Amino acid sequence: MRAGRYRAWLDDVGRDVRYALRTCARNPASSAVVVITLAVGIGANTAVFSLVDTLMLRSLPVRQPERLVEPLFKYPRDPWLNLYRWSDYERVRHDSHVFSDLIAMSPKQFQLTDSTLGAELVDGAFVSDNFFSALGLQPAIGRLIGAPDDGIGSAAAISVISWSYWKTRFNLDPAVLGRSLVVNDVPTTIVGVTPRGFFGLQLGMDPSLWLPVALEPAIQKPSHLGANSRWQDFSLVGRLKPGVTIEQAQAEMRVLDRARLADLEAQSHDVQWRDVPLQVEPAGAGLSVLRQRFGSSLRLMMAAVSVLLLLACLNIASMLLARSAARRREMAVRVALGAGRFRLFRQALTESLLLSSWGGVCGVFVAYGGAHAMVMFIASGRSPVGMPQPLQVPVQIDLRVLLFAAGVTVMTGVLSGLVPAWRAFVSVPSSSLREIGGAAETRRWRRLGQGLVVAQVAVSVVLVTAAVLFVRYLADLRTVGLGFQADSVLQLRLDWSRSGYTPAQRKRLSRQLLDRMTAIGGVRSATLAAMTPISGVGGGQFISVPGFAENPDDRRRVRLNAVASKYFDTLATPLLAGRDFAAEDDGRPRVAIVNQAMARYYFGASNPLGRHFSVEGEAEPLEIVGVVADAKYNDVHDTAPRTIYQDAFQRGGGGNFVLLRTDVPPTSIVGNARRALHDLLPTVATANVTTLADQVDASILPERFMAMLSELFAVTAALLVGIGLYGLLAYTVTRRVKEIGLRVAIGATGRDVIGMVLTSGLSLVSAGLICGVPTALWMKKYAAHVLASMAASQAEVPVVLPMNAAVAVVIATVAIIGLALVASYLPARRALNVDPMAALRAE
């Protein structure tokens, strides 16, 4: 008997599906609109979820990733960092009682030379001897780095390559073991390959080469090392012992970290190190750099696409509600013939689920393309601090994402079909057969359909306002207050490390290089610099000024840069007083140019020209010969810091960057610039060629990401409002054909008919604006908080939105009203075509 009931239930479901298919076939246009709308909503949610899953939820492919943690510290006005000295790693590894293992990794870029495949630059890392064993990894072939490779200066020169590099460069050839691989001119022997799918500890990175940390003194040139013999750029990851909590690990790490902070305070005479906080964070999904950069924007985008999906559901519900009203007589006939109310409810819900299923299938394809487009956008920017490699984010639509899409599809089908299905359940008594007009409708259900459109308008106002605010904020970040003009500037990074030139030769050749670059057609000016603005890196040091007594609590490092003459002309930074550097300064007492913030802090209202100061650690003082306008240094979100510009040629070696301001598109002269460089400096590699504008854009990648998606979602939301309003008004015109015909018959003009329809549409839009505008105005404070959390440096500077929220709301309101007029005009034109006599004869 149970089997019979189950078979009968399946037969009923099959009949419901077939009936829903016939219903959709009778209304192909409206069904297509529903499917497309759902595909956009479901696809957007699935695409953003796939990125959230990849960057924030997916665990590393290692043993027990949930036990991995990382220690982070935060110097004032800097982001949270996981960068430690080797001596700190050794001390914590020896003294810790909460970690069963502690590993260290230092990402680098290496030049590899193979006997048959030639030379190339690859991403890699130095790792501690227990790196692979602590993560529980087994080699694909050969062996991995282990304890025998730990002896400083005595370890064999070995290397381990990644599985992906083994595949792309060696075609999975097992004979790669024992092969010689020259790393930065140092021969190493390949002893193993990492397991497939392992990309290191940081998502977005895929190091091709792994080296024991014992080899760093041989492979890294002495000029690359700091004052300490062991380096300060190791990321630490610990594995918690069983039963140890993150809170216990954090308490112990804060105690162990006191020695490091005290040492840094003593070395730098910087009392701010006393109050540097430390916290221990989970690292099972990888190191936190990407989560810091994109966490806030991804969470907001997940909320935005959820609102977008809700908007799509409201849209579909209003369309299905209008369709069900037109089928009111049909439902009444079915009830009269014996159909139960629950059967009608199930049929209406089946139609909605069928449409949402089609939308879900199409949405997966939308998600696949959207996710890859977002990944390409993210990978286009420079890597965050501490990550020298370009980002590689392998997003894929896997089972987890498909299950999410399926869940969203079912939820969407239920939400969008619940109201029409409930109407079929409660409002189809057999007495409906006696109603005049098969499309008769009660005022309650008519108001419900109008309320759905009002809700769409209110939500859309909020989304469009947010998009306007984010786009304007992004535009101001790119231009306002930078202190330089990034447009039309080409920059080439020079790698002198293996050039073989002495400092004297570098100085002479650098001057010749500037002459050759200036002679290139389209180049207005050329200069050299040790670093370029907004590159994410920079130098800083404490200074002392005779006669200036500095409060120890206010002591800050002054930013340093070494530049050649015409640097300020090339970057269009105004020279306010004094002079630029000159060739005659070479060989004379050292000079410097300072910015306004530096002059104001140390000299107040007095003239800084001719005054002297000393940089900590340098014996010879510098004389100030010029003052320039303030300019952002390594972060567009922060205020311009106190900055000192030194003469690059007085420091002995020219610069690491060539900067060219052009009268033509900068990329059009790349070939000529490369040829000029190679002809003069054949042994100097060009590590990076880009424009300064691209570098600025790369530094505000989260904001650009947010603005791009906000624009997309705002346009989509506005279109959904237009579609919903058009559908409702088109149905209204159909329902009021008799009334319109009567009005025309008694003398109403075409303008009167159009005005009636437009008034109906604009009244709904006005109601939506009344609900949405206050919410959009209130949102300004939250938007500022979101933008502040996206700042790469997390600078302790409040974010001030450049545009008044009321202006953004006005722009959003005008856009929504304009779209509403278009959506209302089309049904109004249709109303003009109503034949009064035909309408009066109908029913």
Secondary structure, DSSP 8 states (H G I E B T S, - for coil): -HHHHHHHHHHHHHHHHHHHHHHHHHSHHHHHHHHHHHHHHHHHHHHHHHHHIIIII---SSSSGGGEEEEEE--TTS--B--B-HHHHHHHHHH-SSEEEEEEEEEEEEEEEETTTEEEEEEEEEE-TTHHHHTT---SEE----GGG-STTTS--EEEE-HHHHHHHHTT-GGGTT-EEEETTEEEEEEEE--TT---SSTB---SEEEEGGGHHHHS-GGGS-SSSS-S-BEEEEEE-TT--HHHHHHHHHHHTHHHHHHHHHHHT-GGGGG--EEEEE-TT--SHHHHHHHHHHHHHHHHHHHHHHHHHHHHHHHHHHHHHHTHHHHHHHHHTT--HHHHHHHHHHHHHHHHHHHHHHHHHHHHHHHHHHHHHHHTS---TT--S--B------HHHHHHHHHHHHHHHHHHHHHHHHHHHHS--GGGGGSSSTT---HHHHHHHHHHHHHHHHHHHHHHHHHHHHHHHHHHHHHTT-SS--TTEEEEEEE-TTS---HHHHHHHHHHHHHHHHTSTTEEEEEEESS-TTSS--EEE-EE-TT----GGG---EEEEEE-TTHHHHHT--EEEE----GGGTTSS-EEEEEHHHHHHHHTTS--TT-EEEETT-SS-EEEEEEE-----S-TTS----EEEEETTTTTS--SEEEEEESS-GGGGHHHHHHHHHHH-TT-EEEEEEEHHHHHHHHTHHHHHHHHHHHHHHHHHHHHHHHHHHHHHHHHHHHTHHHHHHHHHTT--HHHHHHHHHHHHHHHHHHHHHHHHHHHHHHHHHHHHHHHHH-TT--SS----SS-HHHHHHHHHHHHHHHHHHHHHHHHHHHHT--HHHHHH--
